[in-house]
């Protein structure tokens, strides 16, 4: 096989590959030796038919198999010989082929840009630490007590007041006409929380058991049926029962009912829970800090193919977000302005760059996702759909490529954790209010990009980096 680089500009290279007909014939002969014992020809015992006869009858079929395998092997060998690491699937153009001629084809490929090694132990990260204060603990205790509150039936003559639990059924109409989903049976609400429909609770105040009550409210703006959203609606309610709340003391007995030894133990459990919640948030902020550092550290020429695919991916996501916001079903009616396009390019460039850099760091440090880790992630995904476990499992079995995609998030997590372990960490204690400010600053970024860079990593190899999202 002969390989020549015919042109090279930036990250793009064109290679010309020639596999001689002699080499092809040798491969066909090898293939023939592999299968001849299983070929039956009248007048000959299996494996004893002359090679010329076998080639005459099965040569075209054998050439087809050898041709496809030769292309794949030759592409890999040519890229390896010229030390080209592809950023995406190379494009192949067959110039000549046939049983009596050389196989000649060209390879158009974009390589992964050269990435300098970064000294991970030189990276300085700030690990934020938030210690729950008494106010947080008391608020969580009160929430727990509120959610565990017990109720007793009220007397028939006692009217419903704020904080009472009311059980009711209803029929609703708009302009005196029923609509789909206009009935409800045995619903329960706690008056004053306004969790059913805004303004509904106030109109139920004063009602008594077994009486009918009319409540007129506007359906919420996010009502599933858009044509009914915001419409004035008449609810004819039948009050089935009214219960008053019992006082819930926050003491050792209450703590034991929550599974703790005593109140002190319950407070300790809540403190740990809040600390874990804070830690999850601070970890997300640190992950973003790492990605920002890598983004600023590297200035790379990006493969055009990867970038173009990513731009299409981001554009598609943005259009569908705008469709949801406007309640539009026809994507062709969504037009992106220049500001949108600039933002799409900016996001796409960051995603592709970080995907390449994280892959490079993973390769340099032999970071891999094991089959066991992938299986554990699959189980986690399945548990997210209770009642549909069988369908989800069958989906992944029928679509192995989708299972491969799960590697991306796991791979990124492992690489980022590796960076954390190598970097210099500086502990900084902050108040909850300061953390909330930092989260608000981060919100615009998350609103623009709802997926993480991890989605951009299909496997650890740059050639199979999948379409991604910035964190």
QUITA-V468344 format. One record per backbone hydrogen bond with DSSP energy under -1.0 kcal/mol. CO is the residue of the C=O (numbers start at 1). NH is the residue of the N-H. If there is no record, write none. Layout:
# QUITA-V468344
((CO/NH) (CO/NH))
This chain:
# QUITA-V468344
((2/18) (4/16) (7/14) (9/12) (11/111) (12/9) (13/109) (14/6) (14/7) (15/107) (16/4) (17/105) (18/2) (19/103) (20/24) (21/25) (22/26) (23/27) (24/28) (25/29) (26/30) (27/31) (28/32) (29/33) (30/34) (31/35) (32/36) (35/38) (36/39) (41/44) (45/48) (50/54) (51/55) (52/56) (53/57) (54/58) (55/59) (58/62) (59/63) (60/64) (61/65) (62/66) (63/67) (64/68) (65/69) (66/70) (67/71) (68/72) (69/73) (70/74) (71/75) (72/76) (73/77) (74/78) (75/79) (76/80) (77/81) (78/82) (79/84) (80/83) (85/112) (91/108) (93/106) (96/104) (98/101) (103/19) (104/95) (104/96) (105/17) (106/93) (107/15) (108/91) (109/13) (110/87) (118/120) (119/122) (120/123) (123/424) (125/426) (127/428) (129/430) (133/137) (134/138) (135/139) (136/140) (137/141) (138/142) (139/143) (140/144) (141/145) (142/146) (143/147) (144/148) (146/149) (150/246) (152/244) (155/158) (160/206) (161/164) (164/191) (165/243) (166/189) (167/240) (167/241) (168/187) (169/238) (170/184) (171/236) (173/234) (174/177) (177/174) (179/182) (182/172) (184/170) (187/168) (189/166) (190/193) (191/163) (197/200) (201/204) (201/205) (204/207) (207/160) (208/211) (211/239) (213/237) (215/235) (217/233) (220/223) (224/226) (225/228) (228/231) (231/219) (233/217) (234/173) (235/215) (236/171) (237/213) (238/169) (239/210) (241/167) (242/154) (243/165) (244/152) (249/251) (251/255) (252/256) (253/257) (255/260) (256/259) (262/266) (263/267) (264/268) (265/269) (266/270) (267/271) (268/272) (269/273) (270/274) (271/275) (272/276) (273/277) (274/278) (275/279) (276/280) (277/281) (278/282) (279/283) (280/284) (281/285) (282/286) (283/287) (284/288) (285/289) (286/290) (287/291) (288/292) (289/293) (290/294) (291/295) (292/296) (293/297) (294/298) (303/307) (304/308) (305/309) (306/310) (307/311) (308/312) (309/313) (310/314) (311/315) (312/316) (313/317) (314/318) (315/319) (316/320) (317/321) (318/322) (319/323) (320/324) (321/325) (322/326) (323/328) (330/333) (331/334) (337/341) (338/342) (339/343) (340/344) (341/345) (342/346) (343/347) (344/348) (345/349) (346/350) (347/351) (348/352) (349/353) (350/354) (351/355) (352/356) (353/357) (354/358) (355/359) (356/360) (357/361) (358/362) (359/363) (360/364) (361/365) (362/367) (363/366) (370/374) (371/375) (372/376) (373/377) (374/378) (375/379) (376/380) (377/381) (378/382) (379/383) (382/385) (385/388) (388/392) (389/393) (390/394) (391/395) (392/396) (393/397) (394/398) (395/399) (399/402) (399/403) (400/404) (401/405) (404/407) (405/408) (406/410) (407/411) (408/412) (409/413) (410/414) (411/415) (412/416) (413/417) (414/418) (415/419) (416/420) (417/421) (418/422) (419/423) (424/125) (426/127) (428/129) (431/435) (432/436) (433/437) (434/438) (435/439) (436/440) (437/441) (438/442) (442/446) (443/447) (444/448) (445/449) (452/455) (452/469) (453/456) (454/457) (461/464) (462/465))
